[in-house]
Amino acid sequence: MSERPWRVVQFGLGPIGVACAIAVLRHPKLELVAAVDQDPGLEGRALGAFLPMDVPSSDVVVAPDLGEALEEGVSADVAIHTTQSRIPQVRSQLEALCQSGLNVVSSCEELLWPRLAAPQDAEALDACAREHGVSIIGSGVNPGFVLDTLALVASAPSVDVKRIDARRVVDAASRRGPLQKKVGAGLSEAEFRGLAAEKRLGHVGLVESLALLAAGLGWSLERTEEKLEPKLADAAIKTEHVDVSAGQVAGIHHTASGWTADGRELHLDLQMYVGAAEPGDEIEIAGNPPIHLKSVGGIAGDTATTSMLINLIPRILEAPPGLRTMLDIGLPRSF
């Protein structure tokens, strides 16, 4: 453990980014030294001006780019990166962080298993990180934990595993506004299907969870299947961010499955919609012995995502340089 607090740059100040900044300020082993966001409305503002009153004070001023944030000799160990979901959208941001000598913990969902969606970008990021002696990892609660890492750890006391079923039901009404809109709450079914076909809504990362889970088990998937369907509201639902009428889209039902040539199976099932009556997480493993884990109420998504990013800081700082995954680092845990 470092004798001094690890110095942190917060890159991205959406809801998750702000929550991460708050968590860093409250953590005795971390020090927030800079914050970056491209929103003109935030540039030059003191970070403490828009944080809750009970958060420790901060004189960090929001910078519009990394160069300005690291002016005047500001140094840091790690960046928490919370901007977008797809690797091509964030590659230049991650390269800039690496070139500044920063290790990176990112919420970018495709980074969970980066060579699946964007192999060329992933190779470039790996080379950049190695060149500058730093490490990058993408994680969170989903993807990053419930439907992949936790399922892998749960398989440890079982042998001859034939099948894993991991399910997550989330009441999106309890989540941040951007996520409610991301799952299509309030759209018509036709609008949903049109945007889904253009990959402009829905959850990102389920196929990455499937790939990481298979790789962690040492399984080669002969066939995979992914489906994204709307969950329609039976009755009107109103949240702080959206109004959903009966018959409109309340959210998503997203599945991903894989099969090996010798008949082993993986099935991931994610339901994320406003008004979900029984949120929870569940993992069933058909092995010897069989394993059945259930989290009543589910692991709180936004808070858990923030916590995962914070708790991965020690693991990524001790990881060898390069683009890493949850399979490459030490056991994630609170610190």
Secondary structure, DSSP 4 states (H G I P E B T S, - for coil): --SSPEEEEEE--SHHHHHHHHHHHH-TTEEEEEEE---TTTTT-BGGGGS-TTSPP---BEESSHHHHT-TT---SEEEE-S-SSHHHHHHHHHHHHHTT-EEEE--GGGGSHHHH-HHHHHHHHHHHHHTT-EEEE--STTTTTTTHHHHHHTTT-EEEEEEEEEEEEEGGGS-HHHHHHTTTT--HHHHHHHHHTT-SS-S-HHHHHHHHHHHHT--EEEEEEEEEEEEPSS-EE-SS-EE-TTSEEEEEEEEEEEETTS-EEEEEEEEETT-SS-EEEEEEEEES-EEEEEET---HHHHHHHHHHHTHHHHHSSPSEEE-TTTSPPP---
